[in-house]
């Protein structure tokens, strides 16, 4: 029973850690989006958010996608 509780606690901790990571990524993407909309250079956005240039270019293609 103790093993089950330990495994359960580890699973809960992993889920929380994953959620925190996901939230941080969403925040970085939101910041990058706002900087793109303010015409900030992609290299500056990359340094500011720690996102790769490719991630920012991908985001830019979505943000400025033609309907």
C-alpha positions, 0 to 999 in steps of 0.5 A: 500500500505504501508503494502505491501511495508513493507512486501516486504522489510521484504521479501527482508531482509530475502532473503538477510539474508538467502543468507549470511547464505548460503554463510557462510556455503559454506565458512566453508565447503570449509575450512573444505574440504581443512583441510581434504585434508591436513589430519587435525584431524576432531576434530580440523576442528570442533573447527576451523569451528564450524561445527559438527563432523558429518557434517565433517564426511559427507563431508569427505565421499563425498570428498574421495568418490571412483569413 
